[in-house]
């Protein structure tokens, strides 16, 4: 599958690649799709129980995954899906605040879902994104 380029960032990303058998992002042409990013600390792999901190870290993890795959980061994101446990006002308000911080010049599409469980016991949020990175930008 030479037309697919898989990437993982240092720390949690490399461990997940080895132990859980998945990559943090894949590039297909000019689209980068990220695996769901949780609110873990990339170095220690710890997850704070505070949902606000988890969402902030998840946004940072998305940024890291995108940059590792060759994107500028959130400014290239056009699609966002977030999974919440629970999907309440605190979670949505924090998401909106982070979107305004990370995407000050555009408003990507977004679907927020409440779910009964996420992959790890302490996870309260998981964020998936798609980003557009034109090939001609790579050549400049």
C-alpha positions in Angstrom: 0.0 0.0 0.0 2.6 2.5 -1.1 0.0 5.2 -1.7 -0.8 5.3 2.0 1.6 6.9 4.5 1.1 6.0 8.1 2.6 8.1 10.9 2.7 8.1 14.7 4.2 10.6 17.1 6.7 9.9 19.8 5.6 8.5 23.2 2.1 7.3 23.3 1.8 7.2 19.5 4.8 4.9 19.0 3.7 2.6 21.9 0.2 2.4 20.4 1.7 1.5 17.0 3.7 -1.3 18.6 1.3 -2.7 21.3 -2.1 -1.9 19.9 -1.3 -2.2 16.2 -2.6 1.1 14.9 -1.1 4.4 13.6 -2.1 7.9 14.8 -2.6 9.2 11.2 -2.7 8.2 7.6 -2.2 10.3 4.5 -4.0 9.4 1.4 -3.2 11.8 -1.4 -3.9 15.3 0.0 -6.1 14.1 2.9 -4.8 13.2 6.4 -7.1 11.3 8.7 -6.2 11.0 12.3 -7.1 8.1 14.6 -9.2 9.2 17.6 -7.1 11.3 19.9 -7.8 11.1 23.6 -6.7 13.4 26.4 -3.6 11.4 27.3 -0.2 12.9 28.1 2.0 11.8 25.2 5.0 11.2 27.3 3.6 9.7 30.5 0.5 8.2 28.9 -1.5 9.3 32.0 -5.1 10.6 31.6 -6.3 13.3 33.9 -9.8 12.6 35.2 -10.8 16.3 34.6 -12.8 16.5 31.3 -11.6 20.0 30.5 -8.0 19.0 30.8 -8.7 15.9 28.7 -10.3 17.9 25.9 -7.4 20.4 25.9 -4.9 17.6 25.7 -6.9 15.9 23.0 -6.7 19.0 20.9 -3.0 19.2 21.4 -2.6 15.5 20.5 -4.6 16.1 17.3 -2.2 19.0 16.5 0.8 16.7 17.1 -0.6 13.9 15.0 -1.4 16.2 12.1 2.1 17.8 12.1 3.8 14.4 12.3 1.8 13.5 9.1 2.9 16.7 7.3 0.1 19.1 8.0 0.3 22.6 9.4 -2.1 21.4 12.2 -5.6 22.5 13.0 -5.6 25.1 10.3 -5.9 22.3 7.7 -8.8 20.5 9.5 -12.1 20.5 7.6 -13.9 17.7 9.5 -14.2 16.9 13.2 -16.0 14.2 15.1 -15.9 14.1 18.9 -17.1 11.3 21.2 -17.9 12.3 24.7 -18.6 10.5 28.0 -20.8 12.3 28.9 -21.8 14.7 26.2 -22.8 17.6 28.4 -22.6 21.4 28.5 -19.1 21.5 30.1 -17.7 19.2 27.3 -19.3 21.2 24.5 -18.4 24.6 25.9 -14.8 23.4 26.3 -14.8 22.0 22.7 -16.1 25.4 21.4 -13.4 27.3 23.3 -10.7 25.0 21.9 -12.1 25.2 18.4 -11.9 29.0 18.6 -8.3 28.8 19.9 -7.0 26.2 17.3 -9.2 27.3 14.3 -9.5 31.1 14.7 -9.8 31.6 10.9 -12.2 28.9 9.9 -15.0 26.7 11.2 -14.6 23.0 10.4 -17.6 20.7 10.2 -18.3 19.0 13.5 -20.4 16.2 14.9 -20.4 15.6 18.6 -21.6 12.3 20.0 -22.4 11.0 23.4 -21.1 7.4 23.9 -21.4 4.8 26.7 -17.7 3.9 26.7 -14.4 4.9 25.1 -11.3 2.7 24.6 -9.5 3.4 27.9 -11.2 3.4 31.3 -10.5 7.0 32.2 -11.1 8.5 28.8 -13.9 11.1 28.6 -13.3 12.4 25.0 -11.9 11.1 21.7 -11.5 13.4 18.7 -11.2 12.3 15.0 -10.3 14.8 12.3 -9.6 15.0 8.6 -7.3 17.6 7.1 -6.6 18.8 3.6 -3.0 19.3 2.7 -2.6 20.1 -1.0 0.3 18.4 -2.7 1.5 21.7 -4.3 1.9 23.1 -0.8 4.5 20.4 -0.1 6.6 21.6 -3.1 6.7 25.2 -1.9 
